[in-house]
Amino acid sequence: MPESRTQKSAVAELADDATSRKKFLRMVGGGGGVAAMAVLLGACGSDDDDSSSTSTPAASNSTSTSAAPSSASDMKGDLDILNYALTLEFLETDFYNKVLDAGLFKGEQAELLKGFGESEQAHVDALTATIEKLGGTPVTAPMTKFDLTDATAVAELAAVVENLGAAAYLAQAPKIKNAEVLAAALSIHSVEARHAATLNTLVGKKITPDGAFAKPAEMAEVLKAVKPFIVA
């Protein structure tokens, strides 16, 4: 039996429904969102086995549908993902703040890392506001610890953290039910990926270490990787 709309993730809904897709594209900035969504759908796949749909974003001019989750279960699932993302953003923000306070980088490199930290703080603010808007309670910022004694090691750690962050968002995207939440997650994922590419270049790694298609990292893998940086 085909899945109902309420059973589909926001990714699958956007793939199948031109009306929802048009609303999503308006939220992420028009034409630029087309390519981003195509990459996301290609990397993550769809919840529906029927891949024959070839409709375009301009296929419908009807009134857009509501982006609200269709059930309490959907709402809880999206809030859990948002709070998971918020935890990671708290960690990244604190990391950059502590790196700058350590004074290991000067000039343009320091400015670059300062800009990254400001982006992460903006992500914290946006995720917090979204969780509250949906009636949830944002998690509190964890206490963190990092070894900040060597500039080279810190730069490599920054690359690891940003690559992990991008992979974490990618893994959660097909599980999100709310199209507005998906739009927010995708816009943050894009920035995390740009940070990762920049830092990969800085430390002498490949810009895209996984090749043409990024690999997602599931929640258990990500939380295990960041556990050493969180004070229990």
C-alpha positions in Angstrom: 0.0 0.0 0.0 1.4 3.4 -0.9 2.5 5.6 2.0 0.1 8.4 3.0 1.3 12.0 3.2 1.4 11.8 7.0 3.8 8.8 6.9 6.3 10.4 4.6 9.3 12.4 5.6 9.5 16.0 4.4 12.1 15.0 1.8 9.8 12.5 0.2 6.9 14.9 0.3 8.9 17.6 -1.4 10.0 15.1 -4.0 6.4 14.1 -4.8 4.5 17.3 -4.2 5.2 20.3 -6.4 3.1 22.5 -4.1 5.1 21.7 -1.0 8.3 21.9 -3.1 7.5 25.5 -4.2 7.0 26.6 -0.6 10.3 25.0 0.3 12.2 26.7 -2.5 10.8 30.1 -1.4 12.1 29.4 2.1 15.6 28.5 1.0 16.0 31.2 -1.6 14.5 30.4 -5.0 16.6 28.9 -7.8 19.6 28.1 -5.6 17.5 25.8 -3.6 16.8 23.6 -6.6 20.3 22.3 -6.9 20.7 21.9 -3.1 17.5 19.9 -2.9 18.5 17.7 -5.9 21.8 16.9 -4.2 20.0 16.1 -0.9 17.4 13.9 -2.6 20.1 12.1 -4.6 22.3 11.5 -1.5 19.5 10.5 0.9 17.0 8.8 -1.4 13.3 8.7 -0.9 10.9 7.0 1.5 8.8 5.9 -1.5 9.8 3.1 -3.8 8.2 4.8 -6.7 11.0 6.9 -8.3 9.1 7.7 -11.5 8.0 11.2 -10.6 9.7 13.8 -12.8 7.7 16.9 -11.8 9.4 20.3 -11.6 9.2 23.0 -9.0 7.1 25.1 -11.4 4.6 22.3 -12.0 1.9 23.8 -9.7 0.5 27.2 -9.0 -2.0 26.1 -6.3 -2.0 27.4 -2.7 0.8 25.9 -0.6 0.0 23.4 2.0 0.8 23.7 5.7 4.3 22.8 6.8 3.2 21.8 10.3 3.9 18.2 11.4 0.8 16.0 10.9 0.9 14.2 14.3 2.3 14.5 17.8 4.8 11.7 16.9 6.0 13.7 13.9 6.4 16.8 16.1 8.4 14.9 18.8 10.6 13.4 16.2 11.5 16.7 14.6 12.0 18.3 18.0 14.4 15.5 19.0 16.4 16.1 15.8 16.4 19.9 16.4 17.7 19.4 19.9 20.3 17.0 18.7 21.4 19.5 16.2 21.4 22.2 18.8 23.7 20.2 21.0 26.2 19.9 18.2 25.9 23.6 17.4 26.5 24.5 21.1 29.6 22.3 21.0 30.9 23.9 17.8 30.3 27.4 19.1 32.1 26.8 22.3 35.0 25.2 20.5 35.6 28.3 18.3 35.2 30.6 21.3 37.8 28.6 23.2 40.1 28.4 20.2 40.1 32.2 19.8 40.6 32.7 23.6 43.7 30.4 23.4 45.3 32.8 21.0 46.8 30.0 18.8 45.8 31.8 15.5 46.5 35.3 14.3 45.6 37.5 11.4 43.5 36.1 8.6 43.3 32.6 10.2 41.9 34.0 13.4 39.4 36.1 11.5 38.3 33.0 9.5 37.8 31.0 12.7 36.0 33.9 14.3 33.6 34.0 11.4 33.0 30.3 11.7 32.2 30.7 15.4 29.8 33.5 14.6 28.0 31.3 12.1 27.7 28.5 14.7 26.2 31.0 17.2 23.7 32.0 14.6 22.8 28.4 14.2 22.3 28.1 17.9 20.0 31.1 17.9 18.0 29.9 14.9 17.6 26.3 16.3 16.6 27.6 19.7 14.0 29.9 18.2 12.6 27.1 16.0 12.3 24.7 18.9 10.5 27.2 20.9 8.2 28.1 18.0 7.2 24.5 17.7 6.4 24.4 21.4 9.5 22.4 22.5 12.1 23.0 25.1 15.7 23.7 23.9 18.4 21.6 25.5 21.0 23.4 27.6 24.5 23.9 26.4 26.9 21.1 27.5 30.1 21.8 29.2 33.0 21.1 26.9 36.7 20.4 27.0 39.2 20.6 24.2 43.0 20.1 23.9 44.0 23.6 22.6 47.8 23.4 23.0 48.9 23.0 19.4 47.6 25.1 16.5 48.1 22.3 13.9 46.2 19.8 16.0 43.4 22.3 16.7 43.0 23.1 12.9 42.7 19.3 12.2 40.2 19.0 15.0 38.2 21.8 13.6 38.1 20.0 10.2 36.9 16.8 11.9 34.2 18.7 13.9 32.9 20.5 10.8 32.9 17.4 8.6 31.1 15.5 11.3 28.5 18.3 11.7 27.7 18.3 7.9 27.4 14.5 8.0 25.1 14.6 11.0 22.7 16.9 9.3 22.8 14.8 6.1 21.8 11.7 8.1 18.8 13.4 9.8 17.4 15.1 6.7 15.3 12.2 5.4 13.8 11.7 8.9 12.4 15.2 9.2 8.6 15.5 8.8 8.2 19.3 8.8 9.2 21.1 5.6 10.2 24.3 7.5 12.5 22.3 9.7 14.0 20.6 6.7 14.6 24.0 5.1 16.4 25.2 8.3 18.4 22.0 8.5 19.4 22.1 4.9 20.5 25.8 5.1 22.7 25.0 8.1 24.1 21.8 6.5 25.2 23.9 3.5 27.2 26.2 5.8 28.7 23.4 7.8 29.9 21.7 4.5 31.5 25.0 3.4 33.3 25.3 6.7 34.4 21.7 6.4 35.7 22.3 2.8 37.7 25.4 3.9 39.2 23.6 6.9 40.0 20.5 4.8 42.0 22.8 2.5 43.7 24.5 5.4 45.0 21.2 6.8 45.9 19.6 3.5 43.0 17.2 3.1 40.7 16.7 0.1 38.0 19.3 -0.1 35.4 16.5 -0.5 36.9 13.5 1.3 34.1 11.2 0.4 34.1 12.1 -3.3 31.1 13.3 -5.3 28.6 12.3 -2.7 28.8 13.0 1.0 28.3 10.2 3.5 25.8 10.7 6.3 26.8 10.0 9.9 24.0 8.5 12.1 23.3 9.9 15.6 25.0 7.1 17.5 28.2 7.5 15.5 28.2 11.3 15.9 27.5 11.3 19.7 30.2 8.7 20.2 32.7 10.9 18.3 31.9 14.1 20.3 31.7 12.3 23.7 35.4 13.0 24.5 34.7 16.8 24.2 31.7 16.9 26.5 32.2 17.0 30.3 29.8 14.5 31.9 
